[in-house]
Amino acid sequence: MTAIQVSVDVARPVRTVYNQWTQFESFPAFMSGVDRVVQKSDTRARWETSIGGVKREFDTEITEQRPDERIAWTSLDEPKHGGVVTFHRIDDHSTRVHLQMEYEPNSIPEKAGAALGVVQHRIKGDLNRFRDFIEHRRRETGSWRGAVPTPRQHDAGAKPGNA
């Protein structure tokens, strides 16, 4: 597995930044290589990507979500990846977005790209485009304020989507 960590500071309040991040179908507007995202449920999405001439479709699942704090995900099929994005209040008008991700490069070009830091550079660019996307808007395009419990919380009787 290859690990990536990148951050970007956004000149918007944490609630606005978090709300925009929950709008997965808007990701093609700022994520290079993401052609389409279809929200299938509160916790599942279908992704269509074209990266380096390789088209892929895969599903992801939100495994933990706490409004204004964090969203963790995992892929349900290839390519295997998962991670967490956290939202940190800097002040009333600024937020730090921090993304931690692990993925499994499959092909020789993907392994070479991982070794050379190409993927980390691409994700940093995506975060910078996200910052520009939300900073140039007066408000977020939508929001989902639900919580997805952690496995420990789920065992205690909570149900996904209820908090």
matplotlib code that plots the C-alpha trace (Angstrom):
import matplotlib.pyplot as plt

x = [0.0, 1.1, 0.3, -0.4, -1.0, -1.8, -3.4, -4.8, -6.1, -9.4, -10.7, -14.2, -15.8, -15.5, -19.2, -19.2, -16.1, -17.4, -20.9, -19.3, -17.1, -20.2, -21.4, -19.6, -21.4, -19.6, -16.1, -15.6, -15.6, -12.3, -10.8, -8.7, -9.5, -12.9, -15.5, -18.6, -19.7, -23.2, -24.4, -26.2, -27.1, -26.0, -22.9, -22.2, -21.1, -20.2, -17.1, -16.1, -12.5, -10.1, -6.5, -3.6, -5.9, -7.2, -11.0, -12.3, -15.5, -15.7, -17.8, -16.8, -18.4, -18.3, -17.2, -17.3, -18.7, -18.9, -20.2, -17.6, -14.9, -14.2, -15.2, -13.6, -14.1, -13.0, -13.3, -15.5, -13.7, -10.5, -8.6, -8.2, -7.9, -9.3, -8.6, -10.0, -10.4, -10.5, -11.7, -9.9, -11.1, -8.3, -10.6, -14.2, -13.4, -10.7, -10.5, -7.6, -8.6, -6.3, -6.5, -4.8, -5.1, -3.7, -4.0, -2.7, -1.0, -1.8, 0.1, 3.8, 3.0, 0.9, 3.8, 6.3, 3.9, 3.6, 7.3, 7.9, 5.2, 2.9, -0.2, 0.5, 1.1, -2.2, -4.1, -2.5, -3.7, -7.2, -7.3, -6.1, -8.8, -11.4, -10.2, -10.6, -14.0, -15.5, -13.7, -15.1, -18.7, -20.8, -21.9, -21.7, -23.7, -25.5, -24.8, -25.4, -25.2, -25.8, -23.4, -22.1, -21.1, -17.8, -18.0, -17.7, -20.8, -22.6, -22.1, -23.6, -26.9, -26.7, -27.8, -25.9, -27.3, -28.8, -27.1]
y = [0.0, 3.5, 6.3, 9.9, 12.9, 16.4, 19.5, 22.8, 25.9, 27.2, 30.7, 29.6, 28.5, 24.8, 24.2, 25.5, 23.5, 20.3, 20.7, 21.1, 18.1, 16.0, 16.8, 13.9, 14.5, 17.9, 16.3, 16.2, 20.0, 20.0, 16.5, 15.7, 12.3, 12.0, 11.9, 11.2, 10.4, 9.0, 9.0, 5.7, 6.1, 8.1, 5.9, 4.6, 6.2, 5.0, 6.6, 6.8, 7.8, 8.3, 8.5, 8.1, 6.7, 4.0, 4.1, 2.6, 2.3, 1.5, 1.9, 3.5, 3.3, 5.9, 4.1, 7.0, 10.5, 13.2, 16.6, 19.3, 16.9, 13.9, 11.6, 8.2, 5.9, 2.6, 1.2, -1.8, -3.1, -2.4, -0.2, -0.8, 2.4, 4.2, 7.1, 10.0, 13.7, 15.9, 19.5, 21.7, 25.1, 27.7, 30.6, 31.7, 32.1, 29.6, 25.8, 23.3, 20.2, 17.3, 14.2, 10.9, 8.1, 4.6, 2.9, -0.2, 0.6, -2.2, -1.7, -1.0, 2.6, 3.1, 1.7, 4.0, 7.0, 6.2, 5.9, 9.3, 11.1, 11.7, 10.6, 12.8, 15.8, 15.1, 14.9, 18.1, 19.7, 18.4, 19.9, 23.2, 23.1, 22.3, 25.3, 27.5, 25.9, 26.7, 30.1, 31.4, 30.6, 32.5, 29.2, 25.5, 23.7, 21.5, 19.5, 16.2, 16.6, 13.0, 10.9, 7.5, 5.7, 3.9, 0.1, 0.6, 2.9, 0.5, -2.3, -0.2, -0.2, 2.9, 2.5, 4.0, 7.4, 8.1, 10.2]
z = [0.0, -0.7, 1.8, 1.0, 3.2, 1.9, 3.4, 2.1, 3.9, 2.7, 3.3, 4.3, 7.6, 8.5, 8.1, 4.6, 3.6, 5.1, 3.6, 0.1, 0.6, 1.2, -2.3, -4.1, -7.4, -7.6, -7.4, -11.2, -11.1, -9.3, -9.3, -12.4, -13.8, -12.1, -14.9, -12.8, -9.3, -8.6, -5.0, -4.6, -0.9, 2.1, 2.4, -1.1, -4.3, -7.8, -9.4, -13.0, -13.7, -16.6, -15.5, -17.9, -20.5, -18.2, -17.5, -14.3, -12.4, -8.7, -5.6, -2.4, 1.1, 3.8, 6.9, 9.3, 9.1, 11.7, 10.6, 10.5, 11.6, 9.3, 6.5, 6.2, 3.2, 1.6, -1.9, -2.3, -5.4, -7.5, -7.3, -3.5, -1.6, 1.5, 3.7, 5.8, 5.2, 8.3, 8.7, 11.2, 12.2, 11.9, 12.8, 12.1, 8.4, 7.6, 7.6, 7.1, 5.0, 5.6, 3.5, 4.4, 1.9, 1.2, -2.2, -3.9, -7.3, -9.7, -12.9, -13.5, -14.5, -11.4, -9.2, -10.9, -10.5, -6.8, -6.4, -8.1, -6.1, -9.1, -7.3, -4.2, -6.6, -8.4, -5.1, -3.9, -7.1, -6.5, -3.0, -4.4, -7.0, -4.3, -2.3, -5.4, -6.1, -2.7, -2.2, -5.5, -4.4, -1.9, -0.4, -0.7, -3.5, -0.8, 2.3, 4.1, 7.8, 8.8, 10.8, 10.0, 13.2, 13.8, 14.2, 18.0, 18.0, 15.6, 18.0, 20.8, 18.8, 16.6, 13.0, 10.1, 9.1, 12.5, 15.1]

ax = plt.figure().add_subplot(projection="3d")
ax.plot(x, y, z, "-o")
ax.set_aspect("equal")
plt.show()
